[in-house]
């Protein structure tokens, strides 16, 4: 068969065309997900786009824009604007990857089922600053907005069901979510025991997990010392912090009558030791104030919390939880949370102790004038949980007023610059704007916007919000990145601060700044940044077991242009050489000043971000990896020099710890038969080296036979000479008789000690 020269030529041309086509990027929009799929009104959502690379080459992009719209199920679509997400790594062939992002403007005030659609995904910076891929596919997901929750106090039971006088028993209340909504994280239920109108025992407990419809939570009120004979009333209350509860909650309160019968087990002889019962604690929130009074808008308020021991016995060291919330007077809560405080010294009867909140536990920066209330509630931890005589005096409310600020902030745009100054036509460029609060009062978060015009017609826009509290005289900035570039010509750029008028300013007319610039075929191209992890070291390079090693991280600008202020993420991990990673995490660092080419900057990890206290000798490696944030994400010229590994060695400690039990004490000293008691043990590291966490165990014997045991672990790093303690609570009590108690520290042999033979202490006691 004779082949035509024309056919042969077409066949030769077709082969490279097909080969080239086979390497074209093929990115599919696989899935769109909304999380969670069931929310309460005005709850924010997390969106996720899943992309798949069905081509034969990896595809890298810097930024993606997603067009979004919403509608009630079956209704009309409403445009919701664009959202963006960023990619730090290439999408490999056959790889499927999900990209999360937020769009806080999409919230729902009404209940119902809503559809959210994501469509027209534009991938920017594909293969270079001007490369783009447009995906026209659309995907939808649904979200259900539910109504108010309703928690029911379903039942109360007592174990044993017929308690006798002075014998321990437990009351339990069952709470059930009876609504079509998910219960919030912090719902506090209460179970109280009344003698007439007086509360004789009570316990409040927050639900630590979200309860779905039909799910339940149990609250146990233990009465370890029993109660005198008589008639009592148990009251279970659901969601006690919700003032609107009666309006929509059914069966929120449930009661049960209880009779405690007389104890007829017999009487004691006069020669027996006088028994005593474990005295329940009682504290009150004696002082709660908000200062200064009044507060101005955006002025930081300080809360003073003082706890008093109103019981008759000394309160031993323990944890204290403080649940707090504030609201406009007569309105729903604006914010609520809790923090923990450690009572480190005993608190004698009538003594007080100020509870200092941890830094950042709450901020009272309020935006609107009015009358407010701050409420706090104390809850003792450890073996005191649920054992207080009176819980009603643990809660207090402080009124305070917020007034308009006499002086106001004043935002202005101090400078607008382009990088490069004359961009090449069609090439990416950056607009950097600096803002200054030149007013006399602090300012809350601000919105900023950058618009570009040609011949009076807007051709580009970028906006962002900057969330912080800005004191008078402080500055902040934006880097608006225009990846697509502009055709050759002359343009006007206008940057506006407080563009959404969130801030009440002393001068509202000085919020914008404009300038002109040109783009041309011969203009400059935006130079990609390039940093390197120049130095990574563990100091000292040889550390002893349990010695704290420090990490030194130095970043160098190895590019040709100055690096503007931005965020830097540092991912780190360490491992034994040749072994899997032992620990990995990441922390953030803010580069606050420009970094010129060749200059270095030491990146100091925040306190506690990297903890290099190791328990085993050996050779180790510490690895760190830098990632630039902001508009530098994914734009570095070379990422390979952002990672570095440092070797270090851990050697056995020359000096070792040595644990001993220094004292044992019973509370009360002579427990009553069948009544709860506490055994307090104090431990001391009397060695020359530090110690890691320890285990402790308490065993009780009668006639050589073990009849009771309690154990716990105490997690910390203990320096030489330091002490710690345990409070072992035996709620069930013991029958009358003679007993020995043995407490052992380092009972699981976690610690290598200089002396392993002095870890126990024994004492004897009698229960009359």
Protein Blocks (a to p, Z undefined) as FASTA:
>chain_A
ZZdfklmmmmmmmmmmmmmmmmpccdddfbccdddfbdcehiacddddddddfbfbdcdd
fbdcdddddddehiacddebjaddddfbdcdehiacddddddfklccfbgcddddddehi
adehihiakbccddfbdcddddddddddddddfbccdddfbdcehiacddddddddfbfb
dcdfbdcddddddehjacfbdcddddfbdcdehiacddddddfkopaeddddddddehkl
lmklmmmpghkbccddddddddfebpcdfkbccdddddddddddfbccdddddddehiac
ddddddddfbfbdcdddddddddddddehiacfbdcddddddfbdcdehiacdddddehk
accddfbgcddddddddddehjlgopafblklmpccddddddddfbdcddddfbdcdddf
bdcehiacddddddddfbfbdcddddddddddeehiafbdcdddddddddehiacddddd
dfkopaeddddddddehklomaccfblklmbccddddddfklccddddddddfbacdddf
bdcehiacddddddddfbfbdcdddddddddddddehiacfbdcddddddfbdcdehiac
dddddehkaccddfbgcddddddddddehjlgopafblklmpccddddddddfbdcdddd
fbdcdddfbdcehiacddddddddfbfbdcddddddddddeehiafbdcdddddddddeh
iacddddddfkopaeddddddddehklomaccfblklmbccdddddZZ
